[in-house]
Amino acid sequence: MYVCLCNAISDKTLREVVRRYQPKSIQQLRQLIPVGKQCGKCLRQARDIMNEELPNAPLYKEIA
């Protein structure tokens, strides 16, 4: 499902970015992918997805 229609960002992409880079705020997330940069309607859903995924993110980063 698309979260950001303006930039064609899906929930799958958003979840992968959150799991991989573990942004601490929506501002950090926006530096990684262009979510909410045009109309801004997707920011609430992006924040909800970020809050769902962060507790499930690994505590360490894989090296290989």
Secondary structure in CASP SS format (residue, H / E / C, confidence):
PFRMAT SS
TARGET T0000
AUTHOR 0000-0000-0000
METHOD secondary structure of the structure
MODEL  1
M C 1.00
Y E 1.00
V E 1.00
C E 1.00
L C 1.00
C C 1.00
N C 1.00
A C 1.00
I E 1.00
S E 1.00
D H 1.00
K H 1.00
T H 1.00
L H 1.00
R H 1.00
E H 1.00
V H 1.00
V H 1.00
R H 1.00
R H 1.00
Y H 1.00
Q C 1.00
P C 1.00
K C 1.00
S C 1.00
I H 1.00
Q H 1.00
Q H 1.00
L H 1.00
R H 1.00
Q H 1.00
L H 1.00
I C 1.00
P C 1.00
V C 1.00
G C 1.00
K C 1.00
Q C 1.00
C C 1.00
G C 1.00
K C 1.00
C C 1.00
L H 1.00
R H 1.00
Q H 1.00
A H 1.00
R H 1.00
D H 1.00
I H 1.00
M H 1.00
N H 1.00
E H 1.00
E H 1.00
L H 1.00
P H 1.00
N H 1.00
A C 1.00
P C 1.00
L C 1.00
Y C 1.00
K C 1.00
E C 1.00
I C 1.00
A C 1.00
END
